[in-house]
């Protein structure tokens, strides 16, 4: 996964760079819904 996070911990973009094609869409969706603590 390649995830871009802003200074507040919000995911700006998420892109699977490799992996099972059947799972990449779900992984990207889950990453977009995550919240990170700066």
RAVENBEL-V71036 format. One record per run of one state. SS is the DSSP state (A for helix, B for strand, O for the rest). FROM is the first residue (numbers start at 1). LEN is the number of residues. If there is no record, write none. Layout:
[[SS,FROM,LEN] [SS,FROM,LEN]]
This chain:
[[O,1,1] [B,2,4] [O,6,4] [B,10,6] [O,16,5] [A,21,13] [O,34,1] [B,35,1] [O,36,3]]
